[in-house]
Amino acid sequence: MQVTGKVVVVTGGANGIGKALCEAFHKAGAAKVVVADMDADNARAVAATVDGAAFKCDVAQEKDISHVIEETERQFGPIELFCSNAGIGGGFDPMSVNAGGASDEPWQRSWAIHVMAHVYAARHLIPRMKARGGGYFLNTISAAGLLSQVGSPAYSTTKHAAVGFAENLAISHKAHNIRVSILCPQGVDTNMLRSIPKGPQSGDGDLSPEQVAKDVLAGLDQETFLILPHPQVLGYMRKKTENYDRWIGGMAKIQAKMREDFGT
């Protein structure tokens, strides 16, 4: 897929990877880049730099996503690429004594943003895309959805669920010419990464958001389902499936080392 001449929506577009995606799509010749974010001021600032438009949007709310889709298509035309990019880093606690946590709140918020936001986008765009013969979803997930995330069961679990939904989205609608890519980097130098304890996600180096956006353009060009800015992740996935018990043992050692470092 080439974004030239296309209407593109990016949720979580005010900062980090989302901001870099907006800038990259604009440089690649997108007809209109729509920046959707809870941070309305920064969304407008990004939109101003890419000759785009901005909407305040809490992706955990179906009505907000529906509004962005409805207004974007009313004002600018059919959305040909929807980037479900918003995410949070809540629930990280290397010293946690119980993977189930102490309350439902971090689980519910992570589920709403990391899973249901993708579901809502599909729910409201699939009928439109089917009617006009196709479309594209880019869902920003994480290598945590393929591997795991030491220190945050809620993040890891919901990112795994996001991978599962994206797979089903791609399978269910391939015949309708609706394509799907998932973006699964490890550490990316963003505010979210800086807000959590340093861990294995940074073991292969933290990429710039701009580099990740370049990898996205290349992945969209090839219509690749799995976009891996850190190619090492593919090797880790293979090792995980080759010997699950060994992999879990290795991750448990990483968890123990994180707890030791964090405790001091």
LINLINPE-V459444 format. One record per residue. N is the residue number from 1. RES is the residue in one small letter. PHI is phi in whole degrees, 0 to 359 (NA if undefined). NEAR is the number of other ideal C-beta (glycine too) atoms within 10 Angstrom. D_LAST is the distance of its C-alpha to the last C-alpha in whole Angstrom. Layout:
n & res & phi & near & d_last
N & RES & PHI & NEAR & D_LAST
N & RES & PHI & NEAR & D_LAST
This chain:
n & res & phi & near & d_last
1 & m & NA & 18 & 49
2 & q & 257 & 11 & 49
3 & v & 276 & 24 & 48
4 & t & 305 & 10 & 51
5 & g & 78 & 11 & 53
6 & k & 259 & 21 & 51
7 & v & 270 & 21 & 50
8 & v & 234 & 28 & 46
9 & v & 246 & 31 & 43
10 & v & 233 & 32 & 40
11 & t & 276 & 30 & 38
12 & g & 63 & 28 & 34
13 & g & 274 & 34 & 36
14 & a & 278 & 26 & 35
15 & n & 211 & 17 & 32
16 & g & 57 & 21 & 30
17 & i & 300 & 29 & 32
18 & g & 300 & 27 & 34
19 & k & 298 & 26 & 35
20 & a & 296 & 23 & 36
21 & l & 296 & 29 & 38
22 & c & 302 & 29 & 40
23 & e & 294 & 19 & 41
24 & a & 293 & 22 & 41
25 & f & 294 & 27 & 44
26 & h & 297 & 19 & 45
27 & k & 297 & 12 & 46
28 & a & 278 & 18 & 47
29 & g & 96 & 11 & 50
30 & a & 302 & 24 & 49
31 & a & 293 & 15 & 52
32 & k & 203 & 21 & 49
33 & v & 250 & 30 & 46
34 & v & 257 & 29 & 45
35 & v & 259 & 32 & 41
36 & a & 245 & 32 & 40
37 & d & 196 & 27 & 37
38 & m & 293 & 17 & 36
39 & d & 278 & 17 & 35
40 & a & 297 & 15 & 39
41 & d & 296 & 11 & 39
42 & n & 291 & 17 & 37
43 & a & 298 & 29 & 39
44 & r & 294 & 17 & 42
45 & a & 295 & 14 & 41
46 & v & 294 & 25 & 40
47 & a & 302 & 23 & 43
48 & a & 295 & 12 & 45
49 & t & 279 & 13 & 44
50 & v & 242 & 22 & 45
51 & d & 53 & 11 & 48
52 & g & 249 & 24 & 47
53 & a & 224 & 21 & 47
54 & a & 230 & 23 & 44
55 & f & 227 & 22 & 43
56 & k & 285 & 16 & 41
57 & c & 208 & 27 & 40
58 & d & 261 & 17 & 37
59 & v & 293 & 26 & 37
60 & a & 286 & 20 & 36
61 & q & 253 & 15 & 40
62 & e & 302 & 17 & 43
63 & k & 297 & 10 & 45
64 & d & 290 & 19 & 43
65 & i & 294 & 30 & 43
66 & s & 301 & 15 & 47
67 & h & 296 & 16 & 47
68 & v & 300 & 24 & 46
69 & i & 296 & 22 & 48
70 & e & 298 & 12 & 51
71 & e & 288 & 13 & 51
72 & t & 298 & 21 & 50
73 & e & 289 & 15 & 53
74 & r & 292 & 8 & 55
75 & q & 272 & 11 & 55
76 & f & 235 & 17 & 54
77 & g & 110 & 12 & 55
78 & p & 300 & 14 & 54
79 & i & 283 & 23 & 50
80 & e & 259 & 19 & 50
81 & l & 221 & 22 & 46
82 & f & 246 & 28 & 43
83 & c & 258 & 29 & 40
84 & s & 273 & 30 & 38
85 & n & 250 & 26 & 35
86 & a & 299 & 26 & 33
87 & g & 202 & 25 & 29
88 & i & 229 & 19 & 26
89 & g & 247 & 17 & 22
90 & g & 289 & 18 & 22
91 & g & 88 & 22 & 20
92 & f & 278 & 18 & 17
93 & d & 204 & 17 & 14
94 & p & 299 & 20 & 12
95 & m & 265 & 10 & 11
96 & s & 303 & 15 & 15
97 & v & 263 & 7 & 17
98 & n & 209 & 7 & 20
99 & a & 298 & 10 & 21
100 & g & 283 & 10 & 24
101 & g & 75 & 16 & 22
102 & a & 252 & 10 & 23
103 & s & 209 & 8 & 26
104 & d & 278 & 11 & 29
105 & e & 306 & 12 & 28
106 & p & 295 & 20 & 25
107 & w & 291 & 17 & 28
108 & q & 294 & 13 & 31
109 & r & 292 & 16 & 30
110 & s & 296 & 25 & 28
111 & w & 297 & 18 & 32
112 & a & 297 & 19 & 34
113 & i & 274 & 22 & 33
114 & h & 272 & 30 & 32
115 & v & 238 & 18 & 35
116 & m & 294 & 21 & 37
117 & a & 300 & 27 & 38
118 & h & 293 & 27 & 39
119 & v & 297 & 17 & 41
120 & y & 298 & 21 & 43
121 & a & 299 & 25 & 43
122 & a & 294 & 24 & 45
123 & r & 304 & 14 & 47
124 & h & 265 & 18 & 48
125 & l & 259 & 23 & 49
126 & i & 305 & 17 & 50
127 & p & 300 & 9 & 54
128 & r & 292 & 14 & 54
129 & m & 294 & 22 & 53
130 & k & 299 & 15 & 55
131 & a & 295 & 9 & 58
132 & r & 256 & 10 & 58
133 & g & 95 & 9 & 57
134 & g & 148 & 13 & 53
135 & g & 171 & 23 & 50
136 & y & 215 & 22 & 47
137 & f & 244 & 23 & 43
138 & l & 245 & 24 & 40
139 & n & 252 & 25 & 37
140 & t & 283 & 28 & 33
141 & i & 241 & 26 & 31
142 & s & 166 & 27 & 28
143 & a & 299 & 24 & 27
144 & a & 299 & 24 & 26
145 & g & 285 & 23 & 29
146 & l & 258 & 19 & 30
147 & l & 246 & 22 & 27
148 & s & 184 & 23 & 24
149 & q & 227 & 25 & 21
150 & v & 298 & 23 & 18
151 & g & 99 & 23 & 16
152 & s & 211 & 26 & 19
153 & p & 301 & 21 & 22
154 & a & 294 & 25 & 24
155 & y & 297 & 24 & 24
156 & s & 300 & 20 & 25
157 & t & 296 & 21 & 28
158 & t & 288 & 28 & 29
159 & k & 289 & 26 & 29
160 & h & 298 & 19 & 31
161 & a & 297 & 19 & 34
162 & a & 296 & 28 & 34
163 & v & 297 & 18 & 35
164 & g & 300 & 12 & 37
165 & f & 293 & 19 & 39
166 & a & 298 & 24 & 40
167 & e & 300 & 14 & 41
168 & n & 292 & 12 & 43
169 & l & 300 & 21 & 44
170 & a & 293 & 17 & 45
171 & i & 292 & 10 & 47
172 & s & 294 & 13 & 49
173 & h & 237 & 19 & 50
174 & k & 300 & 11 & 51
175 & a & 293 & 8 & 54
176 & h & 265 & 14 & 54
177 & n & 63 & 13 & 53
178 & i & 256 & 20 & 50
179 & r & 256 & 21 & 47
180 & v & 222 & 23 & 43
181 & s & 232 & 24 & 40
182 & i & 243 & 28 & 37
183 & l & 259 & 26 & 34
184 & c & 230 & 26 & 31
185 & p & 279 & 25 & 29
186 & q & 272 & 23 & 25
187 & g & 292 & 21 & 23
188 & v & 232 & 23 & 25
189 & d & 288 & 18 & 24
190 & t & 229 & 21 & 25
191 & n & 300 & 9 & 24
192 & m & 296 & 16 & 23
193 & l & 296 & 17 & 21
194 & r & 290 & 10 & 19
195 & s & 273 & 11 & 18
196 & i & 243 & 20 & 16
197 & p & 299 & 15 & 13
198 & k & 295 & 15 & 13
199 & g & 208 & 21 & 15
200 & p & 296 & 22 & 18
201 & q & 298 & 22 & 20
202 & s & 256 & 14 & 20
203 & g & 297 & 14 & 20
204 & d & 255 & 17 & 24
205 & g & 94 & 10 & 23
206 & d & 269 & 18 & 24
207 & l & 276 & 20 & 27
208 & s & 282 & 14 & 29
209 & p & 303 & 20 & 31
210 & e & 294 & 14 & 34
211 & q & 294 & 15 & 34
212 & v & 299 & 23 & 33
213 & a & 297 & 24 & 36
214 & k & 298 & 15 & 38
215 & d & 295 & 19 & 37
216 & v & 296 & 25 & 38
217 & l & 302 & 17 & 42
218 & a & 295 & 12 & 42
219 & g & 294 & 20 & 41
220 & l & 294 & 22 & 44
221 & d & 301 & 12 & 46
222 & q & 269 & 10 & 46
223 & e & 53 & 11 & 46
224 & t & 276 & 14 & 43
225 & f & 296 & 13 & 41
226 & l & 256 & 17 & 38
227 & i & 257 & 21 & 36
228 & l & 240 & 19 & 33
229 & p & 300 & 24 & 32
230 & h & 259 & 21 & 30
231 & p & 296 & 9 & 32
232 & q & 299 & 13 & 30
233 & v & 300 & 19 & 29
234 & l & 299 & 13 & 33
235 & g & 295 & 9 & 32
236 & y & 295 & 20 & 29
237 & m & 298 & 17 & 31
238 & r & 295 & 9 & 34
239 & k & 295 & 14 & 31
240 & k & 299 & 17 & 30
241 & t & 282 & 9 & 34
242 & e & 291 & 9 & 35
243 & n & 208 & 11 & 32
244 & y & 299 & 10 & 31
245 & d & 296 & 7 & 29
246 & r & 297 & 11 & 28
247 & w & 296 & 17 & 26
248 & i & 298 & 12 & 25
249 & g & 299 & 10 & 23
250 & g & 295 & 15 & 22
251 & m & 293 & 16 & 20
252 & a & 295 & 11 & 19
253 & k & 293 & 11 & 17
254 & i & 298 & 15 & 16
255 & q & 300 & 16 & 14
256 & a & 297 & 12 & 13
257 & k & 293 & 14 & 11
258 & m & 298 & 18 & 10
259 & r & 296 & 15 & 9
260 & e & 296 & 10 & 7
261 & d & 293 & 12 & 5
262 & f & 292 & 14 & 5
263 & g & 289 & 8 & 4
264 & t & 261 & 5 & 0
